[in-house]
Amino acid sequence: MQKEDMWIHSLTMPRFLTIKEGKLCQEVPENIKNEYAHLDIDSKRIKPEEDTWYINLTDKQISEIQIGDQEDHLSIKIDWAAGHIVADRSTLKHQFSTEYGIQREVSMSEELKNIEIYYDNTFIEIYLNDGKDTMTLRAFPENVEINLI
């Protein structure tokens, strides 16, 4: 078995499923959330010390999040008012499963109020508006840092 064969079909974090306002929502259980380092957003560039971390975004001035360095990163573009995000893997050096596309998009029927992003080595979980929509990705940046644009 080759290394790249082990990078697909993996399980991610457990979650609670609830119904809010007639919509199925996914939430991270508190005991799982407590296992992740919460990163405070005190600057536009954050260099996590841990391999597992999460951030909670509510600042509508942030229009893009880059996970990785300038030459090798996952880009998450945010349109808060339209409730739309695009996760773009085209700027990652390590490309995989490109036959399924390099971008993932979520369009909500409401404005974005908050975004939680969980990072666990190579897994990225994105929860929009308290889990009303979610996205799970894999990315393999060589250097992990967070740039808020």
ABEGO torsion letter per residue (X at the ends): XBAAAAABGBBBBBBBBBBBGGBBBBBBBAAAAAABBBBBBABABBBBABABBBBBBABAABABBBBEBAABBBBBBBBAAAGBBBBBAAABABBBGAAAEABBBBBBABBBABBBBBBBGABBBBBBGGGABBBBBBBBBABBBBBBX
